[in-house]
């Protein structure tokens, strides 16, 4: 990957965001204005498409209990893991029998009533913030591992629903900022989101599963195609090379980055944020439903490539509209973003812009991204758009697996 510029994404305090829980908050309230302005600036066309939510009570402790389980699941014998996932109502959308996989993902469907009861509860009770600080590299995160594994499904559901409510509240802020009331309603009408617990394998992990031939180290460049994606800040684990290689030591990433990379304009950025923060990212459905006022984010994820024994763990919730939601885009030109990308590719081709290495890398990225105009037609439902997008990115029928 070409050298990336560090990007410290803007933070929105949870204590400001929760002002939107009250419909009686006046529009000239200081916190109300800060929230709306932050969303318009950071998630709008001129922003990065990313926003960090800081200071969320309670969920930091849940994050530190859940994320280390991703590696333990990834390295389990397949029959034992299958029984455990079935017991807790989880599946997978990657082929876990493949020994050369670079990513293991464990998925669960979340169902939500649309009422923000969890956020209202922690806001009213001021929550609690135990054990949220990152540990040193010599401290194990496995102290309560067996108990937490027994409660795997409960942890996924609890943290996932908190993150779902955070996303709904950010969608409410987006609706206010852009003057259209579609995003929150689209999410709550569907009432379902997919949660994924994801482990990005270290080289040591690949040794444990007896295959060290994989070349891919993470996800390819892509856009999320839902409305909003809510992510925990990643947890980095240094694996102890003892006889069973299952001792997980929490550590800082070697370069201080999250290893979430995004393409903004003609530059590649590597995102940095506090480990206690949550990241909200705009998907293509929000881009379409807002008629281009919100900006979907071209991004990729990897584990730290400079360290063979460090893996990356994260938990992600994908918020989407109903499958039968029509993605109308009156007055919104799908080709606007694509013309910018096309111009950038043209500039790269004739050598008129920027350093050669970075431009060549950018050109390779843009060649692999199927343009939205080839995936979305007027009158399409979200299900049809999802199927076409998945098909063009990954081939096959365009149907995602969850087993």
N, C-alpha and C positions, 0 to 999 in steps of 0.2 A: 504494500500500500504506500502511496506517496505520502510525504510528510504532511501531517495534519496540524492545523492551527488550534490551540486550546480555546475552548469556548466555555466560559462560566455562565450557565443559563440563569436567567432572572428568577428570583425567588418571590413567591407570594405567600405571606404568612397565613397560616390556617386561621389565626385570630381575626384576620381581615376577611377571609373568604366566608366564614360562617355568618357574617352580617347578612348574607343572601338567604339564610334560613328564615328570616323574618320578612314577610311580604309588606310589613308596615315601615320598613326602613326607608327614609326619604332619599330621593335621588341626589340631593346635595350633601348627604352624609359623607364625611371625609373618607371613611373606610370603604364605603360603597363606591366612591369615585376611584379610589386607588385600585380596587379589584377590577372594575370595568376598564380603566385605562391600561392596566397591566395586561389584561386579556387581549384588548384591541391591539396593543403594541407588539406583544410577543407572539400571539397566535394569528395575527393578521398578515396581509400580504408582504409587509416590509419586515416581518420578524423571522425568528428561527423556526417557528412552528412547535417550539417546546417551552414548557413552563414548569418550574419546580414549586411544589407545595411544601412549605417548611413548618416545623413545629406542630405536627399532627400528634395529639396525645394518644397514648396506648399502643398504637400500631407499630412503633419502633420495636417494642419487645416481641410482638407477634412475628415481625420480619426476622428477627434473630433466632427465633425458634424454628421457623418453617424453612428458611433458605438452605441451611446445612443438610436438610433431609434430601435435597435434590441429588447430591453426589452419592449418598448412601443408596438411594433407589437406583441410580444409574449403574452402580457396580454390583448390584445383587445378581444372583443366579436368576435366569429368566423365569423358571417355574415359580420360585418363591415370590419374585416381584409381581408376577401376574396375579397370584392369589391375594397379595397385599393390596394391589390396586383395585381389584374387584371388591374386596372387603370394604374399601373406603370410597367406592363410587368414582374412581378415577380411571381414565383411559390414556391413550397416547396417540399423537398424530405424527410420530416418526416410527420407522420400523426398528423396534428395540432388539430384535434378534440379529440385526446387522452388527458384526463386531468392529467394523471400520467406521462407525458413525462418529461424528465430531460433536454432536449435540444430542442430549436426551431430554425429552419434554413429556410432562405428565399433566393431563388436562382434565378439567371438570367444568360442567355447565352450572352457572350460578343463576338463581331465580330471585327476583327482587320485586317488592310490591310497589316501588316508586316513592314510598314514604322514607324520608331521610332520618329514620329513628336512631340509628347508631351514632351519626354525627351529632344529632341533637342531644343524645345522652352524654357523650364525652364532652360536648361543649358546656352543658349545664353542670356537669360534675367536675369539670376541669381535668378529666381523665387521670391518667397516671403515666409516668415516664421512667419506669424502672429498667435498668440494664440496656439503655439505648446507645450507650457510647461504644465505639469500636474498640475491640480488645487488641492487645499487643500480639505479635506473631507467635509468641511462645505460650499462648493460652488456648486450650482446647474449647471448641464449641459443642462438644459431644456430651457434656455432663448430664443433660436430661434427654439424650438422644433416643433411648428406648421408649421412655414415656411419651415423647413427642411423636415418635413414629406410630405408636398406638393411637394417637389422636390426629393422624395425618389428615383425614377427611375433614375433621372439625376445624383444624388450623387453616386449611385451604379455604373453606367456606367463610370463616370469620374474617380473615384478612381480605379475602376477595370481595366480600360485601362492603367492608369499609372503603376499599378502593373504588368499588362501583359507585358508592354514594359520593365520593370525592369527584369522580368523573361527571356524575349527574349535576353536581353543584357548579363545576366548571362549565358544563354545557349551558346551564342557566345564565352564567355570566356572559358566555358567548352570545346567547340569544339577545341579551340586553345590549351588548356592544355593537352587534350588527343590525339590530332592529328587526330581527325576524325570530319568530317563536317556534322553530321547527326542531332544533337539536334535542333539547331536553324531552320534549313530547315524543320524538321518534325513539329515543332510548327507553323511556318508561312505558310506552305503548308495547314494545317488544318484551321488556321485563326480564330478558335473559342475556347473559354475557358469558363468554368463554374465558376461563382462567387457566394459565399455564405456569407450572413450576419448571424452570429450565436450568439445565446443567450444561455448561460449555466445557468439554473435556480438556484436561491438561494432557501433556504427552505421557505422564506417569499413569493417568487413568487408562489411556489406550494400551499401555503395557499390561495393566491389570486385566483388561478384557481380551488380552492375547492378540492384539493387532495394533501395529504401530505404523500402518501404511497410509493412513488418511492424510490428505493434503489440505482439505478444507478445515478451517479453524473457527468457523462461526457461520453467520447467515450471510447470504448474498445481498447486494444492494436492492432495495425494494421500497415501495410505499405500503403502509397499512391501508386497507380498503374500507375499514369501518368508520365510525364517527370519531371516537376518541380512544386512545390507548393509555392506560394508567400503569406505570411501572414502579416497582420499588427501586431505590438505588441498589446497585448490585452488591453482593457480598463476595469477597475473594477469599478462597481457601488454599492454604499451602498444605499439601498432602504429605504425611509422614510415611517414609518408605520402610515400615516395619513389616512383619511377616504377613499381616492381612491388609495393610495399606489402607485402613479405614479411619485413621486418626486425622481429624480435620482441625487445622489451626487457622483462625481468622487472621487476616493480615491486610495491610494497605497494599493497593496495587503498586507495582514498582515505579510507575511514572505518574501516579496521582490521578489518572483519568478513569472514567467509568467504562471505557472501551465501547461506548455507544458513539458511532461516527455518523455525521450527517453532511449532506451536500447542500450548500446554500449559495446560490449564485454559481460562481465558478470555483468556489473554494471548498476544501474538505476540512471539517472541524471535528475535533475530538472533545466530547462533552465532559465537563467536570461538574460535580455537585456534591453536597454534603451527604454522608451515608444515611442520615436520618430523614432525608427528603424523599418525596415521591415526585415522579416526572409524569407530566401529562403531554401527550403528543397528538397532533391533529392527523386524522385519516382522510382518505379521498372522499368518503361519503359526506363528511362535514364540509369539505372543499366544494362539493357539488351543491349540497343543500343550502349553503350560504351564498351561492352564486359567485364564488371566488373570493369572498371577503375573508375567509379563513384559509390558511396555507398548510396543505399536507406536506409531510416531511419525508424526503428521500434519505434513507438511512441504512446502516449495516451494523452488525454487532460481532465482536470477537472476544476471545479470551486474551490475556496478555501474552504476546508472542515471544517476548524476550526471556520468559521464565518457563521452564519445562514442567515445573511441579505446581503451578498455580492455576486453579480453575475458577470459573466465574459462575455465580448462582444468582438467579433473579426470579421474580414473580410478576406476572403480567396479566392484566385484565383488559379484554377487548370489548368495547361498547359499540353496539351497532343498532341500526333500525330493524324493524320487522322485515322478514324475508320478502313479504309482498309489498313493501314500501316502494312507490314509484319514485325514481330519481329524476325528477323533472329539472331542467336547467334553463328556463326561459331567460333570455337576456344575458346568459353567462357563456362566454366563448371558451369551449374546451381547449381550443388551440392556443389560448393566451400563454399558458405555461409552456406548452410544447414549442411555440415559436421562439420563446426565450432559450429553451434547451437547444433547439435547432440552430439558432444563431451562435450559441456558445460552441456547438460542435463544428459549425462552419468556421468560426474564428480559429479554433484549434487546428482545423485541417489546413488552413492557409498560413498558419504560423504567425498570425497578427496579434496574438494576445498571450501574455504570461509566459512563465518558465516552461521549458519543453517537457520535463518529466511530469509535472503536475498536469499540464494540458493533455498529454498523452494518456495519463491515467483517467482523467475526466472523460475523455473521448471513449475509452473502453467502458466506463460505467454507463454512459448515456446510450451506447449502442445496445445494451442489454435490457433497457427498461422499455417494456411495451407501452406505446403512447396511449393516453386515456381515450383518444378518439377512436382507437381500434378496439377498445373494450367496452365503451359505453355508447349506447344509441338512445335517442329520445324515446321515452315511454318504457324503458327497461325497468324491471323491478330490481331491488337490491340482490335478490337471489341470483338473477340472471347476470348481473354485473359481477357478483362474487365468483360465480362459476367461470365466467369468461376471463376474469383476472387471474384466477388460480390456474386455469388451463394455459394461458399465455406465459405465465411465469414458470410453471413447473411441468407442463405437458399433461398428457392423460385426459381424463374425462372432466377435470376441473372440480371433482368432488373431494373434499377434505375428509380424511379418516379420523376417527376418534375412538380407537379401540386398541 
